[in-house]
């Protein structure tokens, strides 16, 4: 494995993650920068709120695709054997930099979204069954509470739990990543958590068009 190849692919993963789909679609087709409306977040959920269902779905799919694509960059390193710890570790590395790119996009002065959809896309690229389990929990919580933020937090926290106790994966870096991701989501959703505790968090129906 060549270090130069890894560095190059890390840069590519970051650039992929930096593509601000919600901002560019909002500006190009609606004349709006979603960061100045709704929750002020440049993510799929706020796109649903501000621009409507069609734009929200497109942004959601594009943000997920960024994570899948970043994790799939491992295919450009044929010398790394599939299924090995090294293979998974590199997928995590590329995926993490895509998430970093989404949160701090170089194309938009490092002011992006929270990275949940891209994080989910990366998980699909690494272990799609685990991803399905997490999104199933997300949907259940969303249907019960209609809080997207709470659904995202609990689904992410479930990732390391499912990894260890349901799917019995023992890759140390994968488990460490799951714990770190859960902490990151709790930190980035600090304001949402406060609003939930105060009964001030807005409820959302992602399947209802706003336009």
Secondary structure in CASP SS format (residue, H / E / C, confidence):
PFRMAT SS
TARGET T0000
AUTHOR 0000-0000-0000
METHOD secondary structure of the structure
MODEL  1
X C 1.00
X C 1.00
X H 1.00
X H 1.00
X H 1.00
X H 1.00
X H 1.00
X H 1.00
X H 1.00
X H 1.00
X H 1.00
X H 1.00
X H 1.00
X H 1.00
X H 1.00
X H 1.00
X H 1.00
X H 1.00
X C 1.00
X C 1.00
X H 1.00
X H 1.00
X H 1.00
X H 1.00
X H 1.00
X H 1.00
X H 1.00
X H 1.00
X H 1.00
X H 1.00
X C 1.00
X C 1.00
X C 1.00
X H 1.00
X H 1.00
X H 1.00
X C 1.00
X C 1.00
X C 1.00
X C 1.00
X C 1.00
X C 1.00
X C 1.00
X H 1.00
X H 1.00
X H 1.00
X H 1.00
X H 1.00
X H 1.00
X H 1.00
X H 1.00
X C 1.00
X H 1.00
X H 1.00
X H 1.00
X H 1.00
X H 1.00
X H 1.00
X H 1.00
X H 1.00
X H 1.00
X H 1.00
X H 1.00
X H 1.00
X H 1.00
X H 1.00
X H 1.00
X H 1.00
X H 1.00
X H 1.00
X H 1.00
X H 1.00
X H 1.00
X H 1.00
X H 1.00
X H 1.00
X C 1.00
X C 1.00
X C 1.00
X C 1.00
X C 1.00
X C 1.00
X C 1.00
X C 1.00
X H 1.00
X H 1.00
X H 1.00
X H 1.00
X H 1.00
X H 1.00
X H 1.00
X H 1.00
X H 1.00
X H 1.00
X H 1.00
X H 1.00
X H 1.00
X H 1.00
X H 1.00
X H 1.00
X H 1.00
X H 1.00
X H 1.00
X C 1.00
X C 1.00
X H 1.00
X H 1.00
X H 1.00
X C 1.00
X C 1.00
X C 1.00
X C 1.00
X C 1.00
X C 1.00
X C 1.00
X H 1.00
X H 1.00
X H 1.00
X H 1.00
X H 1.00
X H 1.00
X H 1.00
X H 1.00
X H 1.00
X H 1.00
X H 1.00
X C 1.00
X H 1.00
X H 1.00
X H 1.00
X H 1.00
X H 1.00
X H 1.00
X H 1.00
X H 1.00
X H 1.00
X H 1.00
X H 1.00
X H 1.00
X H 1.00
X H 1.00
X H 1.00
X H 1.00
X H 1.00
X H 1.00
X C 1.00
X C 1.00
X H 1.00
X H 1.00
X H 1.00
X H 1.00
X H 1.00
X H 1.00
X H 1.00
X H 1.00
X H 1.00
X H 1.00
X H 1.00
X H 1.00
X H 1.00
X H 1.00
X H 1.00
X H 1.00
X H 1.00
X H 1.00
X H 1.00
X C 1.00
X C 1.00
X C 1.00
X C 1.00
X C 1.00
X H 1.00
X H 1.00
X H 1.00
X H 1.00
X H 1.00
X H 1.00
X H 1.00
X H 1.00
X H 1.00
X H 1.00
X H 1.00
X H 1.00
X H 1.00
X H 1.00
X H 1.00
X H 1.00
X H 1.00
X C 1.00
X H 1.00
X H 1.00
X H 1.00
X H 1.00
X H 1.00
X H 1.00
X H 1.00
X H 1.00
X C 1.00
X C 1.00
X C 1.00
X C 1.00
X C 1.00
X C 1.00
X C 1.00
X C 1.00
X C 1.00
X C 1.00
X C 1.00
X C 1.00
X C 1.00
X C 1.00
END
